[in-house]
Amino acid sequence: MLDYLKSNRLVFLLTLLTSVFYLNFAYDVVRSDFIKLISLYGALFFVTHKLLQISKGNFLTLAGIGILFRLIFIVAIPNLSQDFYRFLWDGRLLIQGINPYLFTPDQVLNHPTALLKVSMPQAQELFNGMGGLSASHFSNYPPINQLFFTITAVFAGKSILGSVVVLRVIMILADIGILYFGKKLLENLSLPVNNIFWYFLNPFIIIELTGNLHFEGVMLFFIIWSLYLLHSGKWFWAALILAVSVGVKLIPLLFLPLFFQYFTQKKTLAKGLWNFTKFCLVVIGTVLLLFAPFLSSEFILNFSNTINLWFQNFEFNASIYNIIKWIGFEYYDTNLIKPYGSISPFLVIAILLILTFFRKNRSTKELITAMLFGISIYFLFATTVHPWYICTPLILSIFTRYKFPIIWSAAVILSYSAYGINEFSENLWLVALEYTLIIAYAVWDIFEKRTESKLI
């Protein structure tokens, strides 16, 4: 890597310039300064694109540069998200033997003598950092996520900065794992290996995962590993690893129906259906085992109610829902989020079933393409689409012909316009611009690829 940088002055200068941008982003940007935020973000995308163009084919160099950019954030406190405070809170509860699914931070901190005794380092600082919304709700992070929080508490349970470093090392290792298995899967699918750098060098990924410590990267590591194992014919281990990804984030459960044709294509229907059933049973059974240490009627009630909030209470950076919301206020003088939140999951399930039975998902490429469409449609119907959610369609897209998630990863920065100095207020014109760009490019992307395939 160093020899290549010395011999290619332009690559060295671009790497140096990008490093300066990331230093500024990591240690000087504040979320409410939207002009600076979007300017730096745009500059990072532009320079990264140039870097990819010039260094195409130099896999090890690009991999080294990607790791370097991540290490720039190593001691930076996340500046675009406060979720990590809740991660630390849950981990520090767990090492004291307290179930984080049974008590909200409000209950723990405000009623310690009546409820339970907690001796947590920096408890008030963590409580203040996570914000009132998180503090008033039960944890919704699945067990493998909680395991990583606990590991962080074990190694750095008395230091917020130390805990951040531990979490960041986990994120970087997960991304290196994605690079490793992503490269192998691309090779096996006869796709350009350098596609992986639309993920690994993407400023959106580096900022949202390494920078802001969101666990989507860990979830995606297990998904890509699972897909690689499945493509290699190791269905049992693929199911097991997919279950672990669900143990990080629940979202991969959406993909389960899409595996149906993959298992039924080469066998009799009865044999294929049995293989598909075995795959699902391993996934679901393993997920239940992961949750088993926490299971109780109280846990089920708390966890399900907290998940339900995402459909019927919370709203941020939505597309279709914002249109429904406008109709509700314009014609009915009410917010339709509750009825919409009750109906939209069934619409998503219906669309996933259409993708399952009426679209060919027989090869690994076709399966991943169906997963890409499925998750993209889910986010279009969702009432809450935080920027880091787009990591999933982005990583899936590099194994397909479709590139609209790359545009999505760039445009999603517009959602940060909602965070002002003193208040939270979405600029719906910018949200509309974001989704207009994404949907327009997606339509062009889909129809262009369909035309190309017909010509071929």
C-alpha positions in Angstrom: 0.0 0.0 0.0 2.7 2.5 1.0 4.8 1.7 -2.1 1.7 2.3 -4.3 0.9 5.6 -2.6 4.5 6.8 -3.1 4.5 5.9 -6.8 1.0 7.4 -7.4 1.1 11.0 -6.2 -2.5 11.7 -7.1 -3.8 8.8 -5.1 -1.6 9.9 -2.1 -2.9 13.5 -2.3 -6.6 12.3 -2.6 -6.1 10.0 0.4 -4.5 12.8 2.4 -7.3 15.3 1.4 -10.0 12.7 2.3 -8.3 12.1 5.7 -8.4 15.8 6.5 -12.1 15.8 5.6 -12.7 12.9 7.9 -10.7 14.4 10.7 -12.9 17.5 10.4 -16.1 15.4 10.3 -15.1 13.3 13.3 -13.9 16.0 15.7 -15.4 19.3 14.6 -18.8 18.8 13.0 -22.0 19.3 15.1 -25.3 17.8 14.0 -27.1 21.1 14.0 -24.6 22.7 11.6 -26.4 21.4 8.5 -24.5 23.5 6.0 -21.1 22.3 7.1 -22.4 18.8 7.5 -23.7 18.5 3.9 -20.7 20.4 2.4 -18.2 18.0 4.0 -20.4 15.0 3.1 -20.6 16.1 -0.5 -16.9 16.7 -0.7 -16.2 13.2 0.7 -18.4 11.6 -1.8 -16.8 13.5 -4.7 -13.2 12.7 -3.6 -14.0 9.1 -2.8 -15.5 8.6 -6.3 -12.3 10.0 -7.8 -10.2 7.8 -5.6 -12.2 4.7 -6.7 -11.8 5.7 -10.4 -8.0 6.2 -10.2 -7.2 3.2 -7.9 -9.5 0.7 -9.7 -7.9 -2.8 -9.5 -5.7 -2.1 -6.5 -7.7 -4.1 -4.0 -5.2 -4.1 -1.1 -4.5 -0.4 -1.5 -8.2 0.5 -1.3 -8.7 -1.9 1.6 -5.8 -0.2 3.5 -7.2 3.2 2.7 -10.6 2.2 4.0 -9.1 1.0 7.3 -7.1 4.2 7.6 -10.2 6.3 7.2 -12.0 4.3 9.9 -9.0 4.6 12.3 -9.3 8.4 12.1 -12.5 8.1 14.2 -11.0 5.8 16.8 -11.3 8.3 19.8 -14.1 10.5 18.5 -17.3 10.7 20.4 -20.2 10.2 17.9 -21.5 13.6 16.8 -24.6 12.6 14.7 -26.2 10.1 17.0 -26.7 9.6 20.8 -27.8 5.9 20.5 -24.4 4.7 21.8 -25.2 6.1 25.3 -28.1 3.6 25.5 -25.7 0.8 24.3 -23.4 1.5 27.2 -26.3 1.8 29.6 -27.7 -1.7 28.6 -24.2 -3.3 28.8 -23.6 -1.9 32.3 -26.9 -3.1 33.5 -26.2 -6.6 32.2 -22.9 -7.0 33.9 -24.8 -6.3 37.2 -27.2 -9.1 36.3 -30.1 -6.8 35.6 -32.3 -7.5 32.6 -32.4 -4.3 30.4 -35.7 -5.4 28.8 -37.6 -5.1 32.1 -36.7 -1.6 33.3 -36.5 1.7 31.5 -33.6 4.0 32.3 -36.2 6.4 33.8 -37.3 3.7 36.2 -33.7 2.7 37.2 -32.4 6.2 37.8 -35.4 7.9 39.3 -36.6 5.1 41.6 -33.5 3.2 42.5 -34.4 2.5 46.1 -38.0 1.4 45.4 -37.1 -0.7 42.3 -33.6 -2.0 42.4 -30.1 -1.0 43.5 -27.8 0.0 40.7 -24.2 1.2 41.1 -23.4 2.3 37.5 -20.4 4.5 36.7 -21.4 7.7 34.9 -25.1 6.7 35.2 -26.3 10.3 35.1 -24.1 11.2 32.1 -25.3 8.2 30.2 -28.9 9.0 31.1 -28.6 12.6 29.9 -26.7 11.6 26.8 -29.3 9.1 25.5 -32.1 11.7 25.7 -35.6 11.5 27.1 -37.1 9.5 24.3 -34.7 6.5 24.8 -34.7 6.9 28.6 -38.5 6.5 28.7 -38.7 3.2 26.7 -37.6 -0.4 27.3 -34.6 -1.7 25.3 -35.4 -3.1 21.9 -31.9 -4.3 21.0 -31.8 -8.1 20.5 -29.5 -10.5 22.5 -26.4 -10.6 20.3 -26.5 -6.8 20.3 -26.7 -7.0 24.1 -23.7 -9.4 24.1 -21.6 -6.7 22.4 -22.8 -4.1 24.9 -21.8 -6.4 27.7 -18.3 -7.0 26.2 -17.9 -3.3 26.0 -18.9 -2.9 29.7 -16.5 -5.7 30.7 -13.5 -4.0 29.0 -14.3 -0.3 29.6 -17.2 -0.2 32.1 -16.0 2.9 33.8 -15.1 5.1 30.8 -17.4 6.5 28.1 -14.5 7.2 25.8 -13.0 3.7 26.5 -16.3 2.2 25.7 -16.6 4.1 22.5 -13.2 2.8 21.4 -14.2 -0.8 22.2 -17.5 -0.4 20.2 -15.5 1.2 17.3 -13.1 -1.7 17.2 -16.1 -4.1 16.9 -17.5 -2.0 14.0 -14.2 -1.9 12.2 -13.7 -5.7 12.5 -17.3 -6.2 11.2 -16.5 -4.1 8.2 -13.3 -6.0 7.5 -15.3 -9.2 7.7 -17.8 -7.8 5.2 -14.8 -6.9 3.0 -13.5 -10.5 3.2 -16.7 -12.4 2.7 -18.0 -9.8 0.2 -15.0 -10.2 -2.0 -15.2 -14.0 -1.9 -19.0 -13.9 -2.8 -18.4 -11.4 -5.6 -15.7 -13.7 -7.0 -18.0 -16.8 -6.8 -20.8 -14.8 -8.5 -18.3 -13.7 -11.3 -18.9 -10.0 -10.4 -16.3 -7.3 -10.3 -14.5 -7.6 -6.9 -14.1 -3.8 -6.7 -17.9 -3.5 -6.2 -17.2 -4.1 -2.5 -15.6 -0.7 -2.3 -19.0 1.0 -2.9 -19.6 -0.2 0.6 -16.1 -0.3 2.2 -15.0 3.2 1.1 -18.5 4.8 1.0 -18.4 7.9 3.3 -21.9 7.1 4.4 -20.8 3.7 5.8 -17.7 5.1 7.4 -19.6 8.0 9.1 -22.7 6.1 10.1 -21.2 2.8 11.3 -17.6 3.5 12.4 -18.3 7.1 13.3 -21.8 6.9 14.9 -21.5 3.3 16.1 -24.6 1.8 14.6 -24.7 -2.0 14.7 -26.1 -2.4 11.1 -22.6 -3.2 10.0 -22.3 -6.1 12.5 -25.7 -7.4 11.3 -24.6 -7.1 7.7 -21.4 -9.0 8.4 -23.4 -12.0 9.5 -25.8 -11.6 6.5 -23.0 -11.6 3.9 -21.3 -14.5 5.7 -24.6 -16.4 5.6 -25.1 -15.7 1.9 -21.6 -16.9 1.1 -22.1 -20.1 3.1 -25.5 -20.7 1.3 -23.9 -20.1 -2.1 -21.2 -22.7 -1.1 -23.9 -25.3 -0.4 -23.7 -25.1 3.4 -27.3 -24.4 4.2 -27.3 -25.4 7.9 -24.4 -23.0 8.8 -25.9 -20.3 6.6 -29.2 -20.6 8.6 -27.3 -20.5 11.9 -25.3 -17.4 10.9 -28.5 -15.7 9.5 -30.1 -16.3 12.9 -27.1 -14.6 14.6 -27.7 -11.6 12.3 -31.3 -11.5 13.6 -29.8 -11.6 17.1 -28.2 -8.2 16.2 -31.1 -6.6 14.4 -34.5 -8.1 13.7 -34.7 -6.9 10.1 -33.3 -10.1 8.4 -36.4 -11.9 9.4 -38.1 -10.1 6.5 -35.9 -12.1 4.1 -37.0 -15.6 5.2 -39.9 -16.1 2.7 -37.6 -15.0 -0.2 -35.5 -18.2 0.3 -38.4 -20.4 -0.8 -37.6 -20.7 -4.5 -33.9 -21.0 -3.8 -34.6 -24.3 -2.0 -37.4 -25.6 -4.2 -35.8 -25.1 -7.7 -33.7 -28.2 -8.1 -35.8 -30.7 -6.1 -39.3 -32.1 -6.2 -41.8 -29.6 -4.6 -42.1 -31.8 -1.5 -38.3 -32.2 -1.1 -37.7 -28.5 -1.8 -40.4 -27.5 0.7 -38.9 -29.7 3.3 -35.4 -28.2 2.8 -36.9 -24.7 3.0 -38.8 -25.7 6.2 -35.6 -27.0 7.7 -33.8 -23.8 6.9 -36.5 -21.7 8.5 -36.7 -23.9 11.6 -32.9 -23.6 12.2 -33.2 -19.8 11.8 -36.2 -19.4 14.0 -35.1 -22.0 16.5 -31.7 -20.4 17.0 -33.3 -17.0 17.4 -35.6 -18.3 20.1 -32.6 -19.9 21.8 -30.8 -16.5 21.7 -33.8 -14.9 23.4 -34.3 -17.7 25.9 -32.2 -16.2 28.8 -34.5 -13.2 28.7 -37.9 -14.8 28.1 -40.8 -14.0 30.4 -44.3 -12.7 29.9 -43.1 -9.2 31.0 -40.3 -9.3 28.5 -42.6 -10.2 25.6 -45.0 -7.4 26.5 -42.3 -4.8 26.9 -40.4 -5.9 23.8 -43.5 -6.1 21.5 -44.8 -2.7 22.7 -41.4 -1.1 22.1 -41.2 -2.6 18.5 -44.8 -1.4 17.9 -43.8 2.2 18.6 -41.7 2.1 15.3 -44.9 1.5 13.4 -47.5 3.6 15.2 -45.7 6.4 17.1 -42.3 7.3 15.7 -41.9 9.1 12.4 -38.8 10.4 10.7 -37.6 10.7 7.1 -40.6 8.8 5.7 -41.7 8.7 2.0 -45.1 7.2 1.4 -46.2 7.9 5.0 -45.6 11.6 4.6 -48.0 11.7 1.7 -50.6 9.8 3.8 -49.9 12.2 6.7 -50.5 15.2 4.4 -53.8 13.7 3.3 -54.8 13.1 6.9 -54.3 16.7 8.0 -55.6 18.2 4.7 -58.9 16.3 4.6 -59.5 14.8 8.0 -57.6 17.2 10.3 -55.8 14.3 12.0 -52.6 12.3 11.9 -53.2 8.9 10.3 -50.0 7.3 11.7 -51.9 4.8 13.9 -54.1 3.4 11.1 -51.3 3.6 8.6 -48.9 1.8 11.1 -51.5 -0.9 11.5 -52.0 -1.5 7.8 -48.5 -0.9 6.3 -46.9 -4.1 7.8 -49.5 -6.2 6.0 -48.9 -4.4 2.8 -45.1 -5.1 3.1 -45.8 -8.8 3.9 -48.1 -9.0 0.8 -45.3 -7.5 -1.4 -42.8 -9.9 0.1 -45.0 -12.8 -0.8 -45.4 -11.5 -4.3 -41.6 -11.4 -4.6 -41.5 -14.9 -3.1 -43.9 -16.7 -5.4 -44.0 -14.6 -8.6 -40.4 -13.6 -9.1 -37.6 -16.0 -9.9 -35.3 -16.2 -6.9 -33.6 -19.4 -7.9 -29.9 -18.3 -8.1 -27.9 -16.5 -5.4 -27.9 -13.3 -7.6 -31.7 -13.5 -8.0 -32.2 -14.1 -4.3 -30.0 -11.1 -3.3 -31.9 -9.0 -5.9 -35.2 -10.0 -4.3 -33.8 -9.1 -0.9 -32.7 -5.7 -2.2 -36.2 -5.0 -3.6 -37.9 -6.3 -0.5 -35.9 -4.2 2.0 -36.2 -1.1 -0.3 -40.0 -1.4 -0.4 -40.1 -2.0 3.4 -38.3 1.3 3.9 -40.5 3.2 1.4 -43.5 2.1 3.5 -41.9 2.7 6.9 -42.8 5.7 9.1 -39.2 5.9 10.4 -36.1 5.6 8.1 -33.0 6.7 10.0 -30.0 7.2 7.7 -28.1 4.2 8.9 -30.9 1.9 7.8 -29.8 2.4 4.2 -26.7 0.3 4.9 -28.7 -2.9 4.1 -29.9 -2.0 0.6 -26.5 -0.6 -0.1 -24.5 -3.8 0.7 -27.1 -5.9 -1.2 -26.9 -3.8 -4.3 -23.2 -4.5 -4.9 -24.1 -8.1 -5.7 -26.8 -7.0 -8.2 -27.1 -4.9 -11.4 -28.8 -2.1 -9.5 -27.0 1.0 -8.1 -29.8 3.2 -6.8 -28.9 2.5 -3.1 -25.6 4.3 -3.8 -27.6 7.4 -4.7 -29.7 6.7 -1.6 -26.6 6.6 0.6 -25.6 10.1 -0.7 -29.1 11.7 -0.6 -30.0 10.4 2.9 -27.8 13.1 4.4 -30.7 15.6 3.7 -32.6 14.0 6.5 -30.2 15.6 9.0 -31.7 19.0 8.2 -34.3 18.1 10.9 -31.8 18.7 13.7 -31.7 22.3 14.6 -29.8 24.0 17.5 -32.8 24.2 19.8 -35.5 22.0 18.2 -36.2 19.0 16.0 -38.2 19.9 12.9 -38.2 18.0 9.6 -37.9 20.0 6.4 -40.4 18.1 4.3 -39.3 19.8 1.1 -35.8 18.3 1.6 -37.3 14.9 2.4 -39.4 15.2 -0.8 -36.2 16.1 -2.7 -34.4 13.1 -1.2 -37.0 10.6 -2.2 -37.6 12.2 -5.6 -33.9 11.7 -6.4 -33.9 8.1 -5.1 -37.1 6.9 -6.8 -36.3 8.7 -10.1 -32.9 7.0 -10.2 -34.4 3.6 -9.1 -37.0 3.7 -11.9 -34.3 4.6 -14.4 -32.0 2.0 -13.0 -34.6 -0.8 -13.2 -35.9 0.0 -16.7 -32.4 0.6 -18.1 -31.2 -2.8 -16.8 -34.4 -4.5 -18.1 -33.8 -2.9 -21.6 -30.1 -4.0 -21.5 -31.1 -7.6 -20.6 -33.6 -7.7 -23.5 -30.9 -6.4 -25.9 -28.5 -9.1 -24.7 
